[in-house]
Amino acid sequence: MRIEAIAWDIDGTLVDSEPLHQEALNAISRDLGIDMSDLHDDRFRGIHMGDVWRMLESRMPAGVTEESWGKAIVDYYIARAHTLRPLPGVLDLVRRFADAGIRQACVSNSSRPVVDANLAGLGILPFIAFSISLDDVAKGKPDPEPYATACRRLGVLPAHVLGVEDSHTGFASAKAAGLLTAFHGAGGKAPAGADIVFADMRDLGAFVLAPVAPAVPSGAERVQA
């Protein structure tokens, strides 16, 4: 197994932004008088805003459009994006991959303004070849298009690109596009078929940078399909 490139998810993988995404959704919904008390926050994890709109459209007050609702959420998020911090070990690992000659891209289900705000705040732009946002594709995750597009732009076969994800939606997208897959999270929530499940970025680094076919580090686990 030779890993030539990394395709990073952003939200929840590189940065703990899911709480801010949820806060923005809750705040705007509250301002509009939308009751979401019967919907658990996990329902919205990893899915793009178009799908969220379709889930909530029947609850919207008259006159609210998808465009105005989405813009309000994005504006709320971007105004507070400067408070976000990278997850532990992310900056060091991104630099190590770059030093090893591994190309890196970011693949997100967020809009272009949110992706740009996240990457600027993380400080990893010098190491990232490009990013794919929801605005850059016809279909977002879980469709394979975002990761397939990233592989084409990287010029690397999907079998040699590792997609790093923290949601089942994103994992399904990377898997369907034919990528190797790494799932960031506790083993109990990991989908079947991941090449590695890890909780510590150091374990991901050991997996990717192993001099031969990667062995799963002691703090991580390989999940069989």
C-alpha positions as CSV (number, residue, x, y, z in Angstrom):
1,M,0.0,0.0,0.0
2,R,1.7,3.2,-1.1
3,I,0.1,6.5,0.0
4,E,1.1,9.4,-2.4
5,A,-1.5,12.0,-1.3
6,I,-3.8,12.9,1.5
7,A,-7.4,14.2,1.0
8,W,-8.4,15.8,4.3
9,D,-11.9,16.5,5.4
10,I,-11.9,19.8,7.4
11,D,-14.8,20.1,9.8
12,G,-14.3,17.7,12.8
13,T,-11.1,16.3,11.2
14,L,-8.7,19.2,11.1
15,V,-10.6,21.6,13.3
16,D,-13.3,21.1,15.9
17,S,-15.8,23.3,14.0
18,E,-18.8,21.1,14.4
19,P,-20.0,22.9,17.6
20,L,-19.8,26.3,15.8
21,H,-21.7,24.9,12.8
22,Q,-24.4,23.7,15.1
23,E,-24.4,26.9,17.1
24,A,-24.9,28.9,13.8
25,L,-27.7,26.6,12.7
26,N,-29.4,26.8,16.1
27,A,-29.0,30.6,16.5
28,I,-30.5,31.4,13.0
29,S,-33.3,28.8,13.5
30,R,-34.1,30.3,16.9
31,D,-34.2,33.8,15.3
32,L,-36.6,32.5,12.8
33,G,-38.8,30.8,15.3
34,I,-38.0,27.3,14.0
35,D,-38.5,24.5,16.5
36,M,-35.8,21.8,16.2
37,S,-36.2,20.3,19.6
38,D,-37.1,16.9,18.1
39,L,-33.9,16.7,16.0
40,H,-30.7,15.6,17.6
41,D,-27.5,17.5,16.7
42,D,-26.0,14.3,15.2
43,R,-28.7,14.4,12.4
44,F,-26.7,17.3,10.9
45,R,-23.2,16.1,11.3
46,G,-21.3,15.8,8.0
47,I,-24.2,16.7,5.7
48,H,-24.2,19.7,3.5
49,M,-26.5,22.7,3.8
50,G,-28.8,21.8,0.9
51,D,-29.7,18.6,2.7
52,V,-30.2,20.5,6.0
53,W,-32.5,22.9,4.2
54,R,-34.6,20.0,2.8
55,M,-34.9,18.6,6.3
56,L,-36.1,21.9,7.7
57,E,-37.9,23.5,4.8
58,S,-41.4,22.5,6.0
59,R,-40.7,24.3,9.3
60,M,-39.6,27.6,7.7
61,P,-41.8,30.7,8.1
62,A,-43.3,32.2,5.0
63,G,-40.9,34.3,2.9
64,V,-37.7,32.6,4.1
65,T,-35.7,31.3,1.1
66,E,-32.9,28.7,1.1
67,E,-30.5,31.5,-0.1
68,S,-31.3,33.9,2.7
69,W,-31.3,31.2,5.4
70,G,-28.0,29.8,4.2
71,K,-26.3,33.2,4.0
72,A,-27.4,34.1,7.6
73,I,-25.8,30.8,8.8
74,V,-22.6,31.3,6.9
75,D,-22.3,35.0,8.0
76,Y,-22.8,33.9,11.7
77,Y,-20.1,31.2,11.3
78,I,-17.5,33.3,9.5
79,A,-17.9,36.1,12.1
80,R,-16.8,33.6,14.8
81,A,-14.4,31.4,12.8
82,H,-11.4,33.2,14.2
83,T,-12.1,31.4,17.5
84,L,-11.5,28.0,16.0
85,R,-8.3,26.0,16.7
86,P,-6.8,23.0,14.9
87,L,-7.2,19.7,16.6
88,P,-4.2,18.4,18.6
89,G,-1.4,17.2,16.4
90,V,-2.8,18.6,13.1
91,L,-0.3,21.3,12.3
92,D,2.7,19.1,13.0
93,L,1.3,16.2,11.0
94,V,0.4,18.4,8.0
95,R,4.0,19.7,8.0
96,R,5.5,16.2,8.3
97,F,3.5,15.0,5.3
98,A,4.6,18.0,3.3
99,D,8.2,17.4,4.3
100,A,7.8,13.8,3.1
101,G,6.7,14.9,-0.3
102,I,3.1,13.8,0.2
103,R,0.6,16.0,-1.6
104,Q,-2.4,17.3,0.4
105,A,-5.8,18.6,-0.5
106,C,-8.9,19.4,1.5
107,V,-12.3,18.1,0.6
108,S,-15.3,19.7,2.4
109,N,-19.1,19.6,2.4
110,S,-19.1,23.3,3.4
111,S,-19.5,26.3,1.2
112,R,-16.5,28.1,-0.3
113,P,-16.6,31.0,2.2
114,V,-16.6,28.6,5.1
115,V,-13.8,26.5,3.7
116,D,-11.6,29.5,3.1
117,A,-12.3,30.9,6.6
118,N,-11.4,27.5,8.2
119,L,-8.2,27.1,6.2
120,A,-7.0,30.7,6.8
121,G,-7.6,30.2,10.5
122,L,-5.8,26.9,10.6
123,G,-2.6,28.3,9.0
124,I,-2.1,25.3,6.8
125,L,-2.6,27.0,3.4
126,P,1.1,26.8,2.4
127,F,0.9,23.0,2.7
128,I,-2.4,22.4,0.9
129,A,-2.4,22.1,-2.9
130,F,-6.1,23.1,-3.2
131,S,-9.4,22.7,-1.6
132,I,-12.8,21.3,-2.8
133,S,-15.9,23.0,-1.4
134,L,-19.5,22.1,-1.9
135,D,-19.7,25.0,-4.4
136,D,-17.1,23.2,-6.6
137,V,-19.1,20.1,-7.3
138,A,-22.5,19.1,-8.6
139,K,-23.1,16.7,-5.8
140,G,-21.6,16.8,-2.3
141,K,-20.8,14.0,0.1
142,P,-21.9,11.1,0.3
143,D,-21.6,11.2,-3.4
144,P,-18.1,10.2,-4.6
145,E,-17.8,13.4,-6.8
146,P,-15.9,15.5,-4.2
147,Y,-13.2,12.9,-3.6
148,A,-13.0,11.8,-7.2
149,T,-12.5,15.4,-8.2
150,A,-9.7,15.8,-5.7
151,C,-7.9,12.7,-7.0
152,R,-8.1,14.0,-10.6
153,R,-6.7,17.4,-9.6
154,L,-4.0,15.7,-7.5
155,G,-3.1,13.5,-10.5
156,V,-3.0,10.5,-8.3
157,L,-5.0,7.3,-8.6
158,P,-7.6,6.9,-5.8
159,A,-6.0,3.7,-4.6
160,H,-2.9,5.8,-3.6
161,V,-4.9,8.6,-1.9
162,L,-5.9,8.4,1.7
163,G,-9.2,10.1,2.6
164,V,-9.3,11.2,6.2
165,E,-12.8,11.6,7.6
166,D,-14.7,11.9,10.9
167,S,-18.3,11.4,9.6
168,H,-20.1,8.4,8.0
169,T,-21.2,10.8,5.2
170,G,-17.7,11.8,4.3
171,F,-16.4,8.2,4.7
172,A,-19.0,6.9,2.3
173,S,-17.9,9.6,-0.3
174,A,-14.2,8.7,-0.1
175,K,-14.9,4.9,-0.1
176,A,-17.2,5.2,-3.1
177,A,-14.5,7.2,-5.0
178,G,-12.1,4.3,-4.4
179,L,-9.8,6.0,-1.9
180,L,-8.0,4.4,1.0
181,T,-9.8,5.6,4.1
182,A,-8.9,6.7,7.6
183,F,-11.6,7.4,10.2
184,H,-11.0,9.8,13.0
185,G,-12.9,8.8,16.0
186,A,-13.6,6.1,18.6
187,G,-13.8,2.6,17.3
188,G,-17.5,2.2,18.3
189,K,-18.6,4.8,15.9
190,A,-16.4,3.8,13.0
191,P,-17.9,2.5,9.7
192,A,-17.0,-0.9,8.5
193,G,-14.3,-1.0,5.8
194,A,-11.9,1.8,7.0
195,D,-8.2,1.1,6.5
196,I,-7.4,2.7,9.8
197,V,-9.5,4.0,12.7
198,F,-7.5,6.5,14.9
199,A,-8.0,8.9,17.8
200,D,-4.5,10.4,17.9
201,M,-2.9,12.2,14.9
202,R,0.4,10.5,15.8
203,D,-1.1,7.1,14.9
204,L,-2.3,8.4,11.6
205,G,1.3,9.7,10.9
206,A,2.8,6.4,11.8
207,F,0.4,4.7,9.4
208,V,1.1,7.0,6.5
209,L,4.8,7.4,7.0
210,A,5.7,3.8,7.6
211,P,8.6,2.9,5.2
212,V,6.8,-0.2,4.0
213,A,3.1,-1.2,3.8
214,P,1.7,0.6,6.9
215,A,1.0,-1.4,10.0
216,V,-1.7,-0.2,12.3
217,P,-0.1,1.5,15.4
218,S,-0.9,0.3,18.8
219,G,-3.2,3.2,19.6
220,A,-5.3,2.6,16.5
221,E,-7.1,-0.2,14.8
222,R,-7.7,-1.6,11.4
223,V,-11.3,-2.3,10.5
224,Q,-12.0,-5.1,8.0
225,A,-14.6,-4.7,5.4
